Amino acid sequence: MQKYTSIPVPVLAIFAIPHGVFGNETNDEAGVAQARAFEIGVPTARVVRLPHSSHDVYRSNEADVLREMNAFLGGLP
């Protein structure tokens, strides 16, 4: 198995951090841990965490996703 930690292109990673989905606070912890692992594994990536969002983050947090995408795309060479 090969790890791809050297990604030579810009990366935007948006993580949904749901809050207590189905009364399960561990969802928050799992989302935070996953985002942190990605951040460590791909240190050049822009990692965005959106708290209180659902799995389909582009629907639950549409304005946040659009803002982050526009900022990311606007910063590309």
Secondary structure as the mmCIF struct_conf table of DSSP 4:
data_model
#
loop_
_struct_conf.conf_type_id
_struct_conf.id
_struct_conf.beg_label_comp_id
_struct_conf.beg_label_asym_id
_struct_conf.beg_label_seq_id
_struct_conf.end_label_comp_id
_struct_conf.end_label_asym_id
_struct_conf.end_label_seq_id
BEND BEND1 VAL A 9 VAL A 9
STRN STRN1 LEU A 12 ILE A 17
BEND BEND2 HIS A 19 GLY A 20
STRN STRN2 VAL A 21 VAL A 21
TURN_TY1_P TURN_TY1_P1 PHE A 22 GLY A 23
STRN STRN3 ASN A 24 ASN A 24
TURN_TY1_P TURN_TY1_P2 GLU A 25 GLU A 25
HELX_RH_AL_P HELX_RH_AL_P1 THR A 26 GLY A 41
BEND BEND3 VAL A 42 VAL A 42
TURN_TY1_P TURN_TY1_P3 PRO A 43 THR A 44
BEND BEND4 ALA A 45 ALA A 45
STRN STRN4 ARG A 46 PRO A 51
TURN_TY1_P TURN_TY1_P4 HIS A 52 HIS A 52
BEND BEND5 HIS A 55 ASP A 56
HELX_RH_AL_P HELX_RH_AL_P2 VAL A 57 SER A 60
TURN_TY1_P TURN_TY1_P5 ASN A 61 ASN A 61
HELX_RH_AL_P HELX_RH_AL_P3 GLU A 62 GLY A 74
TURN_TY1_P TURN_TY1_P6 GLY A 75 GLY A 75
#
